[in-house]
Amino acid sequence: MKKTTYKIALFGILSAVALVLSVLESFIPWSGVMPPGAKAGFSNIATMFAATSLGFPAAMAITLIKALFAGVTRGFTAMLMSLSGGVLSTAVMYLLFKHTKRMGYMPIGVLSAISHNAGQLLAAGVLVGSKAVLGYAPVLLISAIVTGAVTGTVLRAVIPAINKTVNNMNSYEHKGGR
């Protein structure tokens, strides 16, 4: 029972963190740094942590929540782009975490970001009815390498603090806390 409650609470926290990070990164003036339409993907830190700690269904549910949030706040096209990139990215990150023992957070972050951009390019091609969007791929590849490296590195840096918090919560429960 406690483990189920913990997982539900962690899922809620990670979902909220993903949405807050998504909103916060929209306030950062990226012009001149990021290609048009690209985002840093900070909310993927929460999705990556969910993939490692809660599994594929929870990580995918966070991806769906993020896409719905994009739809509500930025419209249908933003939702479609978030969904197409997010679903592919989440599947790739989960498979990499599950099947590669030596790959670190940064390479998984990079490969997830690349797959996110690939999913978005496919959706954009369908939306505009042209393969011409693939000309944007080299720019997005560079962006994905940088942003994926950042998100993977940040996750690696915060994992000890998250684990410490979890251990403190477990210690509190074992001492009779509520």
C-alpha positions as CSV (number, residue, x, y, z in Angstrom):
1,M,0.0,0.0,0.0
2,K,2.7,2.5,1.0
3,K,4.7,1.7,-2.2
4,T,1.6,2.3,-4.4
5,T,0.9,5.6,-2.6
6,Y,4.5,6.6,-3.0
7,K,4.4,5.9,-6.8
8,I,1.2,7.8,-7.2
9,A,2.6,10.8,-5.3
10,L,5.9,10.6,-7.3
11,F,4.0,10.5,-10.5
12,G,2.0,13.6,-9.5
13,I,5.1,15.5,-8.5
14,L,6.9,14.6,-11.7
15,S,3.9,15.6,-13.8
16,A,3.8,18.9,-12.0
17,V,7.5,19.4,-12.3
18,A,7.3,18.7,-16.1
19,L,4.6,21.3,-16.5
20,V,6.3,23.9,-14.4
21,L,9.6,23.4,-16.3
22,S,7.7,23.7,-19.6
23,V,6.2,27.0,-18.5
24,L,9.5,28.4,-17.1
25,E,11.4,27.6,-20.2
26,S,8.9,29.6,-22.2
27,F,10.0,32.7,-20.4
28,I,13.7,32.3,-21.4
29,P,14.5,34.6,-24.4
30,W,16.0,32.0,-26.8
31,S,16.2,34.2,-29.9
32,G,19.7,34.0,-31.4
33,V,20.5,30.9,-29.3
34,M,18.0,28.3,-30.3
35,P,16.6,27.7,-33.8
36,P,13.0,29.0,-34.4
37,G,10.4,26.7,-32.8
38,A,13.0,24.8,-30.7
39,K,12.8,24.5,-27.0
40,A,15.4,23.4,-24.5
41,G,13.2,20.5,-23.3
42,F,13.8,20.9,-19.6
43,S,10.5,19.1,-18.9
44,N,12.1,16.0,-20.3
45,I,14.2,15.8,-17.1
46,A,11.0,14.8,-15.3
47,T,10.1,12.3,-18.0
48,M,13.5,10.7,-18.0
49,F,13.4,10.3,-14.2
50,A,9.9,8.8,-14.5
51,A,11.2,6.3,-17.1
52,T,14.0,5.2,-14.8
53,S,12.0,5.1,-11.5
54,L,8.4,4.5,-12.4
55,G,8.6,2.7,-15.8
56,F,7.3,3.2,-19.3
57,P,3.5,3.7,-18.6
58,A,4.2,6.5,-16.1
59,A,6.7,8.2,-18.4
60,M,4.3,8.0,-21.3
61,A,1.5,9.3,-19.2
62,I,3.6,12.4,-18.3
63,T,4.4,12.8,-22.0
64,L,0.6,12.8,-22.7
65,I,0.0,15.3,-19.9
66,K,2.6,17.6,-21.4
67,A,1.1,17.3,-24.9
68,L,-2.4,18.1,-23.5
69,F,-1.0,21.0,-21.7
70,A,0.6,22.3,-24.9
71,G,-2.7,21.9,-26.6
72,V,-4.6,23.9,-23.9
73,T,-2.0,26.7,-23.7
74,R,-0.6,26.9,-27.3
75,G,-3.1,25.1,-29.6
76,F,-3.6,22.0,-31.6
77,T,-0.4,22.2,-33.6
78,A,1.7,22.6,-30.5
79,M,-0.1,19.6,-29.0
80,L,0.5,17.5,-32.1
81,M,4.2,18.5,-32.2
82,S,4.6,17.7,-28.5
83,L,2.8,14.4,-28.8
84,S,4.7,13.2,-31.9
85,G,8.1,14.1,-30.5
86,G,7.3,13.1,-27.0
87,V,5.9,9.6,-27.7
88,L,9.0,8.7,-29.8
89,S,11.4,10.3,-27.4
90,T,9.8,8.6,-24.4
91,A,9.9,5.2,-26.1
92,V,13.6,5.6,-27.1
93,M,14.6,6.8,-23.6
94,Y,12.8,3.9,-21.9
95,L,14.3,1.3,-24.2
96,L,17.8,2.8,-23.7
97,F,17.4,2.8,-19.9
98,K,16.1,-0.7,-19.9
99,H,18.5,-2.4,-22.4
100,T,21.7,-0.5,-22.0
101,K,23.6,-0.9,-18.7
102,R,26.6,1.3,-19.5
103,M,25.0,4.2,-21.3
104,G,24.8,7.3,-19.1
105,Y,22.2,10.0,-18.7
106,M,23.8,12.4,-21.1
107,P,23.9,10.1,-24.2
108,I,20.3,9.0,-23.4
109,G,19.3,12.6,-23.1
110,V,20.9,13.3,-26.5
111,L,19.3,10.3,-28.3
112,S,16.0,11.1,-26.7
113,A,16.2,14.7,-27.9
114,I,17.2,13.6,-31.4
115,S,14.2,11.2,-31.5
116,H,11.9,14.0,-30.2
117,N,13.0,16.2,-33.1
118,A,12.6,13.4,-35.6
119,G,9.0,12.8,-34.4
120,Q,8.3,16.5,-34.7
121,L,9.8,16.6,-38.2
122,L,7.6,13.7,-39.3
123,A,4.5,15.5,-37.9
124,A,5.5,18.8,-39.5
125,G,5.9,17.0,-42.9
126,V,2.5,15.5,-42.6
127,L,1.0,18.9,-41.5
128,V,2.4,20.8,-44.4
129,G,2.3,17.9,-46.9
130,S,5.9,18.2,-47.9
131,K,9.3,16.6,-47.3
132,A,10.9,20.1,-47.5
133,V,10.7,20.3,-43.6
134,L,13.6,17.7,-43.6
135,G,15.9,20.6,-44.6
136,Y,15.5,21.8,-41.1
137,A,16.9,18.4,-39.7
138,P,20.6,19.5,-39.5
139,V,19.7,22.5,-37.4
140,L,17.5,20.5,-35.1
141,L,20.2,17.8,-34.8
142,I,22.7,20.3,-33.5
143,S,20.0,21.7,-31.2
144,A,19.1,18.2,-29.9
145,I,22.7,17.3,-29.2
146,V,23.1,20.5,-27.1
147,T,19.8,20.3,-25.3
148,G,19.9,16.6,-24.8
149,A,23.3,16.8,-23.2
150,V,22.1,19.5,-20.9
151,T,18.9,17.6,-19.8
152,G,20.9,14.4,-19.3
153,T,23.6,16.2,-17.3
154,V,21.0,18.0,-15.1
155,L,19.3,14.7,-14.4
156,R,22.6,13.1,-13.5
157,A,23.3,16.0,-11.2
158,V,20.0,16.0,-9.4
159,I,19.7,12.2,-8.9
160,P,21.7,12.2,-5.7
161,A,19.4,14.9,-4.2
162,I,16.3,13.0,-5.3
163,N,17.6,9.7,-3.8
164,K,18.5,11.5,-0.6
165,T,14.9,12.8,-0.4
166,V,13.5,9.4,-1.0
167,N,15.7,7.8,1.6
168,N,14.7,10.5,4.1
169,M,11.1,9.8,3.4
170,N,11.6,6.1,3.9
171,S,13.6,6.7,7.1
172,Y,10.8,8.9,8.4
173,E,8.2,6.2,7.7
174,H,10.3,3.5,9.4
175,K,10.5,5.7,12.5
176,G,6.8,5.9,12.9
177,G,6.2,9.1,11.0
178,R,3.1,9.7,8.9
